[in-house]
Amino acid sequence: MKILVCISHVPDTTSKINFTDGDTKFDTNGVQFVINPNDEFGLTRAMWLKEKQGASVDVVNVGGPETEPTLRKALAIGADSAIRINTEATNGFAVAKQLAKVVKDGGYDLVIAGRESIDYNGGMVPGMLAVMTDANFVNTCIGLEIDGTNAKAIREIDGGKETVSTSLPLVIGGQKGLVEESDLRIPNMRGIMMARKKPLTVIEPIDASSETKDVSFEKPAPKGAVKLIDADNIDELVSLLHNEAKVI
């Protein structure tokens, strides 16, 4: 079984986010980048399938040379090889088009993508990729078992979980629950050394028009100051909740 794990190169959630050029571009200065958490859950599940069923695991990213350290970390975790599509990830449609070409050329049986990336939260790529590659699709996936060409997946739905059976080829949009956080793997020194010898192939993008573009970005408004009310002044508290907060 051939598995392809899609890896997004995203800012660490502890990084301070700013914008430049009139709030039209993301400022990467001083920002630490990591593997998208939803993708990391998927990569860990792929490692389990590799160890239990002998699957081969490749990782792929759409981005410039700055994303290669993130791909190298995925290799250190245990992926066999990496592919970088040498173009900026402008929007979900363009990314899905680039990934679809890799999936078709590589003949992958299972494609694991994160449900969404934590930078833009578009949540579009896995579904569009499944359509473009004529594969089955399960989103918000929190459980996956493969038996030959058959698959059983558990997905999160409003108010509960749903178990579905399907077959390969399959694209999933994974998330927390696909593996437990305690199962996530930290590269050890041996993995880091081996990653240096594993292939990282750079391929040029295909022509893919961008159907949308970013006009501007805006950070959330700062929270207002906290008002402290004396514990004995219940009347003032009730008045503020009613007239200012409007929650009662």
Backbone as a ProteinNet text record, in pm:
[ID]
protein_1_A
[PRIMARY]
MKILVCISHVPDTTSKINFTDGDTKFDTNGVQFVINPNDEFGLTRAMWLKEKQGASVDVVNVGGPETEPTLRKALAIGADSAIRINTEATNGFAVAKQLAKVVKDGGYDLVIAGRESIDYNGGMVPGMLAVMTDANFVNTCIGLEIDGTNAKAIREIDGGKETVSTSLPLVIGGQKGLVEESDLRIPNMRGIMMARKKPLTVIEPIDASSETKDVSFEKPAPKGAVKLIDADNIDELVSLLHNEAKVI
[TERTIARY]
84.4	0	88	55.7	129.4	47.2	109.1	42.2	112.9	33.9	86.4	24.7	110.2	63	92.1	-11.9	1.8	41.7	148.4	204.7	196.7	132.5	129.9	234	298.5	403.3	336.6	308	223.8	294.8	254.5	314.8	277.6	374.4	346.1	242.7	149	41	90.4	213.1	267.7	333.8	346.4	412.3	323.4	386.4	314.4	293.4	169.1	135	120	185.4	172.7	158.6	115.7	98.6	172.3	210.7	284.9	212.7	269.9	217.7	68.9	37.7	-101.3	-192.8	-143.3	-220.4	-263	-180.1	-211.8	-121.7	-12.1	79.8	115.4	131.7	171.2	320.1	355.6	494.3	555.8	650.6	711.7	831.5	873.5	991.2	969.1	1062	1056.6	953.2	891	786.3	844.9	813.1	855.3	749.9	792.6	699.2	707.5	594.2	584.1	498.9	493.2	398.7	257.4	165.6	27.4	-21.9	-77.3	-116.2	-207.3	-307.2	-395.1	-317.1	-216.1	-131.8	-42.4	0.5	87.3	12.2	-116.2	-196.5	-202.5	-221.1	-226.8	-95.4	14.9	146.4	172	132.2	151.6	69.6	-52.6	-134.1	-69.7	-12.9	55.7	174.6	246.5	359.5	312.2	193.7	137.7	108	49.8	20.3	148.4	251.9	381	438.1	432.3	490.8	408.4	276	189.1	161.6	159.3	118.3	221.6	336.3	441.4	415.6	332.2	303	424.9	433.6	534.1	467.6	542.2	485.5	570.1	509.5	571.3	498.3	568.7	505.4	521.4	427.6	430.1	387.5	447.9	416.4	417.2	327.7	329.2	390.7	507.5	573.8	714.6	777.4	913.3	1017.5	1145.2	1253.4	1241.4	1171.8	1159.6	1080.2	1007.5	927.6	1006.6	1128	1202.5	1237.2	1268	1289.7	1168.3	1049.1	928.2	918.5	952	952.9	1060.5	1175.4	1282.2	1239.2	1160.8	1110	1017.2	933.5	845	926.5	1036.7	1124.8	1189.2	1226.3	1287	1187.1	1058.9	955.4	939.4	972.6	968	922.2	882.2	842.2	959.4	929	1033.8	1095.8	1014.1	1064.8	972.2	1021.4	944.5	942.5	835.3	818.8	781.1	851	814	775.7	653.3	606.9	644.1	729.8	798.3	711.4	611.6	527.1	460.7	422.4	356.7	215.5	177.6	42.7	-52.7	-109	-188.6	-330.6	-395.1	-530.1	-558.6	-671.1	-701.6	-714.8	-777.6	-797.9	-664.9	-577.8	-447.8	-364.7	-370.4	-296.4	-349.5	-481.3	-540.3	-501.6	-496.6	-456.9	-313.5	-224	-84.7	-73.3	-143.2	-137.3	-197.9	-303.7	-370.4	-274.9	-189.7	-92.7	4.1	49.5	141	72.2	-53.2	-128.4	-145.5	-183.3	-204.3	-73.7	32.3	160.7	218.2	191.4	249.1	166.2	42.2	-42.3	-68	-96.8	-116.2	-252.8	-254.2	-378.6	-452.9	-377.3	-435.3	-366.1	-446.1	-393.6	-448.9	-358.8	-399.1	-364.8	-466.2	-448.4	-513.9	-471.3	-538.8	-674.1	-769.4	-901.3	-889.7	-798.4	-771.8	-635.2	-578.5	-453.9	-488.5	-402.7	-436.5	-402.6	-346.7	-317.9	-439	-491.5	-604.7	-737.5	-733.2	-855.3	-955.6	-904.8	-995.3	-1076	-1013.6	-1083	-1130.4	-1065.8	-1113.6	-1033.1	-904.7	-813.5	-848.3	-872.5	-897.6	-1015.7	-1126.6	-1244.5	-1220.5	-1156.6	-1129	-1029.5	-932	-833	-899.6	-995.9	-1066.5	-1142.2	-1207.6	-1281.8	-1185.9	-1074.9	-979.7	-911.5	-902.6	-835.7	-934.1	-1063.5	-1169	-1153.6	-1130.2	-1112.4	-1229.5	-1250.4	-1347.7	-1295.5	-1385.5	-1346.1	-1418.2	-1342.4	-1398.3	-1334.9	-1416.6	-1365.9	-1383.3	-1321.8	-1323.8	-1299.9	-1200.1	-1172.9	-1097	-1148.5	-1084.7	-1049.9	-1067.2	-1029.6	-1018.7	-917.2	-897.2	-830.8	-893.2	-836.3	-841.3	-733.9	-724.8	-707.1	-788.3	-777.8	-780.8	-661.4	-652.8	-690.4	-795.6	-842.8	-966.1	-1002.2	-1118.9	-1074.4	-1156.5	-1124.1	-1246.7	-1221	-1326.3	-1280.2	-1361.3	-1323.9	-1430.6	-1385.1	-1475.8	-1460.8	-1572.2	-1567.7	-1652.3	-1609.2	-1681.5	-1796.4	-1915	-2031.7	-2092.6	-2186.4	-2251.1	-2318.2	-2272.9	-2335.9	-2291	-2191.2	-2149	-2044.4	-2041.2	-1945.9	-2020.3	-1961.9	-2019.8	-1912.9	-1945.8	-1853.7	-1896.4	-1802.1	-1833	-1735.6	-1783.4	-1695.5	-1681.8	-1563	-1536.5	-1420.2	-1364.9	-1255.7	-1151.2	-1034.1	-925.8	-949.9	-903.1	-828.3	-915.6	-852.2	-925.2	-845.8	-916.3	-859.4	-931.3	-856.7	-920.4	-874.9	-964.4	-930.3	-921.3	-799.8	-780	-775.9	-789.1	-785.5	-748.4	-746.8	-718.2	-815.3	-763.8	-844.7	-804.6	-747.2	-697	-588.2	-509.7	-423.6	-433.6	-391.8	-390.8	-268.3	-280.9	-167.1	-44.7	-67.8	44.3	118.1	54.6	117.2	201.5	191.4	270.1	418.3	495.6	635.2	728.7	826.3	931.3	1054.3	1107.3	1224	1340.5	1399.5	1519.7	1643.6	1758.9	1882.4	1903.1	1870.2	1885.3	1794.2	1669.3	1576.6	1622.8	1679.3	1727.8	1844.5	1935.4	2050.2	2004.6	1908.6	1859.2	1784	1717	1640	1728.8	1853.3	1945.4	1977.5	1962.6	1994.7	1872.4	1754.1	1631.8	1606.1	1545.5	1524.6	1420	1453.9	1358.9	1359.3	1253.6	1245.4	1169.1	1228	1161.2	1108.5	978.4	919.2	856.2	854.1	796.3	644.2	573.7	426.8	367.7	246	170.2	96.6	47.2	-32.8	-164.4	-190.9	-315.6	-355.6	-464.2	-507.9	-555.8	-533.4	-583.2	-719.4	-821.3	-957	-992.1	-912.4	-934.1	-800.7	-805.9	-684.5	-715.3	-612	-627.4	-628.7	-729.7	-741.8	-675.7	-705.4	-644.5	-665.4	-585.7	-596.9	-625.7	-693.1	-724.4	-719.1	-642.5	-633.1	-756.1	-791.6	-907.2	-889.6	-999.5	-993.7	-946.5	-863.1	-816.7	-932.6	-917.5	-1021.5	-1025.7	-1144.7	-1159.4	-1104.1	-1087.3	-1034.4	-1133.8	-1079.8	-1162.5	-1216.2	-1343.1	-1403.5	-1419.1	-1367.6	-1377.1	-1490.7	-1578.4	-1693.8	-1679.1	-1705.9	-1700.2	-1798.3	-1755.5	-1837.3	-1970.9	-1976.7	-2101.2	-2193.9	-2143.3	-2222.5	-2294.7	-2390.6	-2462.6	-2543.7	-2600.1	-2683.6	-2603.1	-2480.1	-2397	-2360.6	-2332.2	-2300.2	-2417.3	-2535.9	-2654.4	-2677.1	-2657.6	-2676.3	-2578.5	-2451.1	-2351.2	-2379.1	-2417.8	-2449.4	-2570	-2663.1	-2785.1	-2762.9	-2696.8	-2689.1	-2565.8	-2451.6	-2328.1	-2300.8	-2293.4	-2266.2	-2388	-2505.9	-2631.8	-2642.7	-2609.3	-2620.1	-2738.3	-2800.7	-2921.8	-3029.6
-119.6	0	124.7	215.3	340.8	452.3	520.8	628.6	760.1	863.3	998.7	1085.6	1151	1240.2	1383.9	1465.2	1606.5	1686.6	1763.6	1838	1987.7	2060.6	2206.1	2263.2	2369.5	2439.5	2562.6	2557	2660.5	2724.9	2847.6	2913.2	2842.1	2833.7	2784.5	2876.1	2816.5	2897.6	2993.9	2975.9	3068.9	3189.8	3189.5	3299.7	3423.7	3538.1	3664.2	3694.4	3715.6	3731.4	3879	3916.8	4053.2	4048.6	4161.8	4172.5	4295.3	4288.4	4396.6	4441.8	4540.2	4591.1	4625.2	4707.9	4748.7	4634.2	4544	4427.4	4334.6	4323.5	4233.2	4110.4	4111.4	3998.1	3959.5	3830.8	3778	3802.5	3855.2	3884.4	3762.3	3699.8	3576.7	3603.1	3727.7	3758.7	3716.2	3636.7	3594.9	3488.4	3430.6	3331.1	3190.4	3106.8	2966.7	2884.4	2799.9	2718.6	2571.7	2504.1	2364.1	2286.2	2154.1	2071.9	2103.9	2125.5	2150.4	2038.5	2072.5	1967.8	1860	1896.3	1795	1701.6	1753.7	1670.8	1578.7	1627.7	1545.7	1425.2	1442.6	1327.2	1225.7	1275	1186.7	1116.5	1188.9	1128.7	1018.3	1040	938.1	813.4	832.2	716.2	641.9	716.8	654.3	571.9	621.1	545.4	412.9	414.8	291.9	191.9	240.9	153.1	100.1	181.5	137.5	24.2	39.5	-59	-186.8	-174.8	-291.5	-364.5	-288.5	-349.1	-334.1	-277	-265.4	-161.8	-62.7	41.7	131.2	190	293	427.8	523.4	653.6	765.6	844.6	965.6	1086.4	1198.2	1323.3	1425.6	1518.4	1617.9	1752.4	1856.2	1992.6	2083.2	2181	2284.7	2408.5	2449.5	2564.8	2583.1	2690	2722.9	2651.7	2683.6	2617.5	2632.9	2737.5	2759.9	2649.5	2567.6	2460.1	2330.4	2324.8	2199	2150.7	2240.6	2190.1	2116	2160.3	2091.7	1953.9	1943.8	1813.7	1722.6	1779.4	1698.9	1644.9	1722.5	1671.9	1553	1562.1	1449.9	1326.3	1345	1232.8	1175.5	1264	1217.1	1138.7	1171.3	1097	956.8	940.9	806.5	793.8	903.3	896	849.9	782	725.2	827.8	918.1	1020	1140.3	1250.4	1375.5	1437.7	1508.5	1579.3	1723.7	1816.6	1957.4	2012.1	2060.8	2122.8	2270.2	2311.6	2439.9	2558.8	2588.9	2705.4	2749.2	2873.8	2927.1	2868.4	2835.6	2784.9	2903.7	2941.7	3064.4	3045.3	2934.9	2907.7	2758.5	2716.4	2574.3	2507.4	2574.3	2513.5	2489.2	2589	2574.6	2464.6	2457.3	2353.5	2215.2	2201.1	2071.1	2027.8	2122	2088.5	2035.2	2099.9	2054.1	1916.4	1896.6	1768.2	1656.3	1687	1584.7	1526.4	1608.8	1560.7	1460.9	1491.3	1401.8	1269.3	1278	1156.5	1066.4	1125	1045.6	984.8	1064.1	1013.3	905.2	918.6	824.5	700.4	698	581.2	547.3	648	626.6	565.2	474.1	409.2	490.9	554.2	629.5	764.5	869.4	1004.9	1057.9	1095.3	1148.4	1296.3	1378.8	1522.6	1566.9	1678.4	1733.5	1791.3	1786.2	1843.3	1987.9	2062.5	2200.8	2237.8	2344.1	2395.6	2503.7	2520.5	2613.9	2758.4	2783.2	2922.3	2988.1	2927	2986.3	2915.8	2794.4	2723.1	2710.9	2690.2	2682.3	2554.2	2442	2314	2266.4	2311.8	2279.9	2171.5	2162.5	2082.5	1933.6	1865.7	1720.7	1684.7	1756.2	1725.5	1748.2	1861	1889.1	1788.9	1750	1651.3	1517.9	1476.7	1351	1355.9	1467.9	1482.6	1478.5	1548.7	1557.8	1425.3	1336.6	1207.6	1091.6	1122.1	1019.9	916.6	965.5	878	895.2	796.9	810.7	911.4	965.4	1073.6	1062.2	1074.1	1080.1	1198.9	1293.8	1412	1399.1	1489	1490.9	1350.3	1285.3	1144.4	1133.2	1048.3	1028.5	881.4	799.2	658.1	597.2	513.5	454.5	318.4	218.8	84.1	41	-21.5	-68.2	-219.1	-288.5	-433.2	-463.1	-485.2	-505.1	-377.5	-385.4	-265.6	-206.1	-259.3	-210.1	-122.5	-23.7	68.2	89.6	104.1	143.7	270	372.8	501.3	547.5	618.5	681.9	831.7	899.4	1044.2	1111.9	1231.8	1310.3	1383.8	1373.7	1446.2	1523	1611.5	1688.3	1594.7	1602	1523.8	1380.6	1339.2	1199.8	1159.3	1028.9	972.5	886	873.5	790.4	695.5	568.2	469.7	438.3	448.3	423	320.3	241.5	149.4	198.9	186.7	233.7	152	194	119.2	215	160.1	237.1	249	355	467.9	558.8	618	694.2	818.3	929	1051.3	1077.4	1103.9	1140.3	1279.4	1349.2	1472.8	1440.8	1423.7	1378.9	1492.8	1458	1556.9	1489	1567	1512	1398.5	1286.9	1168	1055.5	1092	989	909	978.4	917.2	1006.7	955.6	1036.2	1128	1240.4	1333.1	1265.7	1173.8	1103.8	1012.6	981.2	894.4	970.9	1103.4	1183.2	1160.2	1158.3	1118.7	1238.5	1239.7	1342.1	1279.2	1341.7	1281.5	1262.6	1143.1	1120.3	1143	1132.4	1163	1068.5	941	845.7	883.4	921.2	961.2	1086	1180.3	1304.4	1275.2	1188	1153.6	1078.6	987.9	912.5	1003.7	1104.7	1195.6	1269.2	1292.1	1362.9	1282.9	1150.6	1064.5	1026.6	1058.2	1023	1122.6	1077.7	1167	1274.5	1396.6	1507.6	1562.2	1530.5	1564.8	1695	1785.3	1911.8	1902.7	1924.5	1920.9	2056.5	2089.3	2216.9	2204.5	2312.9	2306.9	2297.9	2247.5	2253.4	2386.9	2422.8	2544.4	2524.7	2611.3	2603.6	2744.8	2789.6	2925.7	2938.5	3055.6	3084.4	3150.8	3083.9	3134	3241.4	3254.1	3357.2	3422.8	3539.3	3604	3676.3	3689.6	3757.8	3908.6	3974	4119.4	4189.3	4144.8	4204.2	4112.6	4134.2	4059.6	4156.8	4106.2	4189.1	4103.1	4147.5	4074.6	4101.8	4009	4030.5	4155.7	4222.8	4342.4	4304.2	4388.5	4355.9	4350.2	4263.5	4250.4	4374.2	4408.6	4523.6	4497	4606.1	4593.2	4518.6	4449.2	4373.8	4467.4	4456.9	4533.9	4444	4491.6	4417.2	4474.6	4389.1	4429.5	4372	4455.2	4409.1	4293.9	4193.7	4073.8	4103.7	4213	4247.2	4332.7	4379.8	4472.3	4395.8	4315.2	4231.6	4315.7	4426.4	4510.8	4565.9	4611	4663.7	4553.8	4434.4	4322.1	4289.7	4282.8	4253.2	4361.2	4488	4598.9	4591.5	4560.9	4551.6	4433.3	4320.7	4204.5	4231.3	4311	4340.8	4450.9	4558.9	4677.6	4682.2	4628.1	4632.1	4499.1	4392.9	4262.1	4207.3	4249.1	4206.2	4053.4	3990.3	3844.7	3800.4	3894.9	3862.4	3966.3
0	0	0	-88.1	-97.6	-33.7	60.2	132.2	104.6	80.5	66	175.2	252.6	358.3	316.9	313.1	275.5	398.2	384.3	497	469.9	560.6	553.4	649.3	604.7	679.1	740.1	872.4	933.3	1052.1	1088	1203.9	1333.7	1423.4	1557.4	1622	1693.9	1751.9	1858.8	1906.5	2005.7	1940.9	1807.8	1738	1735	1740.1	1727.8	1579.8	1540.3	1399.9	1363.9	1252.6	1201	1048.9	992.1	847.5	795.3	667.5	604.3	477.7	411.3	284	293.5	392.8	406.7	446.4	530.9	578.9	466.7	362.1	251.2	247.9	327.9	328	470.6	490.6	620.8	642.5	757.6	791.6	858.5	790.8	842.8	933.7	948	1029.6	1174.8	1225.4	1364.4	1395.1	1293	1313.4	1304.8	1401.8	1401.4	1329	1234.5	1157.8	1201	1190.9	1235.3	1134.7	1153.3	1077.4	1126.1	1032.7	1069.7	1162	1279.7	1375.7	1318.1	1239	1179.5	1087.7	1019.9	933.3	1016.1	1132.5	1217.5	1272.6	1305.2	1346	1231.4	1108.6	993	966.5	982.3	960.5	1062.5	1185.1	1287.8	1256.8	1206.8	1168.3	1051.2	957.4	844.5	892.3	994.4	1049.2	1109.2	1172.4	1228	1116.2	1006	893	828.4	828.8	776	860.9	991.9	1081.3	1089.5	1084.3	1100.2	968.9	857.6	731.3	619.8	650.6	550	443.2	473	374.5	353.1	234.4	210.1	230.8	285.7	321.3	262.8	176.2	124.6	181.6	190.9	233.5	121.6	113.3	6.7	62.4	6.8	47.9	-74.8	-75.7	-178.6	-115.3	-163.2	-102.5	-154.5	-109.1	-149.2	-64	-85.5	-11.1	140.2	185.4	329.7	399.7	324.1	385.9	404.2	350.5	354.7	495.9	592.1	728.5	784.6	748.3	794.2	730.5	602.1	535.8	594.4	627.8	687.8	824	898.2	1025.6	1002.1	896.7	864.3	827.1	757.4	723.9	850.1	943	1067.5	1152.2	1140.3	1212.5	1155.7	1025.1	969.2	825.6	761.3	620.4	534.9	423.9	339.1	245.2	192.2	100.7	103.6	51.4	53	-85.4	-113.1	-239.7	-207.1	-266.9	-253.5	-390.3	-401.3	-525.5	-518.4	-607.8	-596.3	-640.1	-559.1	-585.7	-456.8	-450.7	-331.1	-319.1	-197.3	-172.1	-161.6	-276.1	-280.2	-229.7	-263.8	-214.8	-226.4	-167.5	-161	-295.8	-392.4	-523.9	-594.2	-591.9	-657.6	-591.2	-458.4	-386.5	-423.4	-426.7	-460.8	-601.9	-695.4	-832.9	-837.4	-762.7	-761.4	-697.5	-587.5	-518.6	-602.4	-675.1	-757.3	-860.4	-917.7	-1016.6	-951.2	-830.4	-759.6	-726.6	-682.8	-647.1	-768.9	-881.3	-1002.6	-1052.6	-1054.9	-1105.2	-1013.5	-881.4	-785.5	-763.3	-811.2	-793.2	-647.6	-566.6	-423	-394.6	-298	-257	-152.2	-63.9	46.8	57.2	60.8	80	211.5	300.2	430.3	433.3	447.8	461.1	591	642.8	758.9	718.4	810.3	782.6	737.9	799.1	762.6	817.5	765.3	820.1	921.7	1022.5	1129.4	1095.5	975.2	940.3	873.2	766.1	695	721.9	779.5	818.4	703.8	581.1	466.7	462	499.3	501.3	365.4	257.4	122.9	52.8	82.9	1	-3.2	109.1	100.1	10.7	24.1	-57.2	-204.8	-238.5	-379.7	-436	-354.9	-399.9	-430.7	-348	-372.7	-504.7	-532	-658.2	-777.3	-766.9	-878	-907.8	-808.3	-827.1	-834.4	-832.8	-840.7	-729.5	-607.4	-491.8	-395.5	-311.3	-203.8	-101.3	-20.9	69.6	202	310.4	445.2	516.3	559.6	627.7	778.4	852.5	999.7	1055	1000.7	1032	1164.5	1255.9	1385.3	1410	1309.2	1320.8	1182.5	1160.1	1027.6	1039.2	977	967.6	821.1	774.5	636.4	636.9	556.4	540.5	391.3	333.8	189	116.4	34.1	-35.5	31.3	146.4	219.7	335.8	366.6	475.5	563.2	690.9	784.5	854.2	848.5	905.5	1003.9	1104.6	1200.2	1183.4	1167.5	1151.1	1256.8	1291.8	1391.4	1324.4	1382.6	1332.7	1449.4	1419	1524.9	1624.9	1746.6	1852.2	1863.8	1785.9	1797.7	1696.2	1666.4	1571.9	1471.2	1354	1248.4	1196.3	1184.4	1128.1	985.4	892.9	752	696.6	600.6	528.5	386.4	332.4	196.8	141.3	30.8	-31.5	-84.9	-110.2	-170.5	-321	-384.8	-329.6	-244.4	-144.4	-44.2	-4.9	11.7	68.1	199.6	304.4	430.5	474.3	542.5	611	758.9	809.4	946.3	1046.4	1172.7	1279	1409.6	1516.7	1648.4	1677.8	1723.9	1746.3	1652.6	1536.2	1445.5	1515.6	1596.5	1698.5	1821.4	1933.6	2055.2	2054.4	2122.8	2129.8	2190.9	2282.4	2345.6	2248	2133.6	2033.9	1932.1	1931.5	1838	1862.6	1755.1	1765.2	1755.2	1843.4	1840.3	1776.1	1670.8	1604.3	1701.9	1699.5	1779.5	1693.2	1754.3	1682.5	1564	1582.3	1472.1	1355.6	1387.3	1282.4	1210.1	1283.8	1223.1	1130.2	1171.2	1087.5	961.9	976.8	862.1	765.1	818	732.8	634.2	672	582.8	456.9	466.5	353.3	269.7	320.4	248	136.1	26.2	-88.2	-61.4	-97.6	-98.2	-240.1	-313.5	-456	-473.8	-551.9	-583.9	-726.4	-742.5	-876	-907.1	-1032.1	-1073.6	-1083.4	-1057.1	-1056.2	-1195.5	-1201.8	-1326.4	-1331.6	-1448	-1459.3	-1385.1	-1290.1	-1212.8	-1174.1	-1227.4	-1199.8	-1055.3	-997.3	-863.6	-876.7	-826.5	-841	-738.4	-634	-532.8	-499.2	-434.3	-386.9	-256.1	-174.6	-47.1	-70.4	-19.6	-33.3	84.7	205.2	324	443.4	545.7	669.5	783.4	885	1001.7	1126.4	1224.4	1349.7	1435.5	1521.5	1609.2	1693.3	1721.5	1805.7	1945.3	2006.9	2142.5	2241.3	2338.4	2439.2	2527.9	2571.7	2659.2	2797.9	2874.2	3009.4	3098.8	3193.9	3288.2	3395.8	3424.3	3532.2	3654.5	3766.3	3891	3975.2	4018.6	4097.4	4237.5	4337.3	4475.3	4495.7	4565.5	4584.6	4650.5	4725.2	4793.5	4709.1	4594.2	4512.6	4401.5	4438.3	4342.5	4244.9	4292.5	4206.2	4088.9	4112.9	4004.2	3905.2	3957.6	3870	3777.7	3834.2	3754.1	3649.9	3688.9	3595.5	3478.4	3506.5	3399.9	3307	3364.2	3280.4	3190.8	3242.3	3164.6	3063.1	3102.2	3016.8	2926.3	2973.5	2894.4	2823.7	2901.1	2840.4	2766.1	2809.6	2746.1	2739.5	2849.3	2855	2941.1	3008.7	3085.2	3056.4
[MASK]
++++++++++++++++++++++++++++++++++++++++++++++++++++++++++++++++++++++++++++++++++++++++++++++++++++++++++++++++++++++++++++++++++++++++++++++++++++++++++++++++++++++++++++++++++++++++++++++++++++++++++++++++++++++++++++++++++++++++++++++++++++++++

